[in-house]
Amino acid sequence: MKKVPFVISIVTLYAIFFNMAPHMGITLEIIFAMFFLSPFLILYMAYVILKYGKPSGNTFEERFYDDWDYRRNGKEEMIENK
């Protein structure tokens, strides 16, 4: 399961390097090649996350944003209206 953070890190570093490439004097041919390679890297990253990532233990109704302990607004209203 250590594959997911590694792939996310590599693709993120690639995106940062791609954004910095024009300012570093990299030739346009290499920048265009990086541009055409980037969708495949993003798709591979999404595949790895969906295939090997851990699903959340919460539903969308329980937590609107899963990375932060924040209860969704109107949760009590939704329960009362059912």
N, C-alpha and C positions, 0 to 999 in steps of 0.2 A: 504493500500500500504506500510505500514511499515514492512511488512513481509519480503520483499526482502533484505533490509540491515541487518535485524536480522539473516536470514538464511546464508547470505554470511559471516557475522561475526563469527557465530558459526562454520561453516565448516572451515573457515580459522584458527580459534583458535585450532580446532581439528587437522588440518594438522600441525600446529606449534608444538603442544603437541606430535603428532606422530613422528615428526622428532627429538624431544628432548628426547623421551622415552628411547632409548638405553643408553643415557648418564646419565639418572636419576636412573638407576638401576632397571628399570621395567623388569619383567620377560618376557622371549621370548613368552610364551603362550599368554600373554596380547598383546604383540606387533603384533603377528600373527593375533589375533582376530581383532585388530585395522586395520591391513592391509587388511583383508577380508571385513571389514565394510566400508572402505574408498571409494570404487567405488560406493556404493549405496548412500553415502552422496553426492558425486560429481554429480551423476545423479539426485538426488533430488534437489540439488542446481540449476542445469541447468534447470530442470523442473519449479521451482519457478521463475527463472529469465525470462524464455520464456513465462510463463503463466501470471505473474503479473507485469513484468517489463515494463517500458515506452519505446516505440520505439523511435529511433532517429528522429529528424526532418530533417536531412540531408541525402542525398544519398551518395553512395560511390564515385561518380564522383565529388561531391561538396567538401567533406572532406574525406581524406584518413584515418585519425585517428580522431575519433569523440571527444575524451577527450581533444583535444588541438586545438586551432584555427589555423589550418594549411591548406592552400589551396593545393590541389594536384598538383604536378608538371605536366606540359603539358596540363593543362586544356584548355588553349587558343588554343593550337595546335589541340586538339580533336574537338573543336567547329569549327575551320576553315576547317578541313578535312571532315566534314559532308556534 
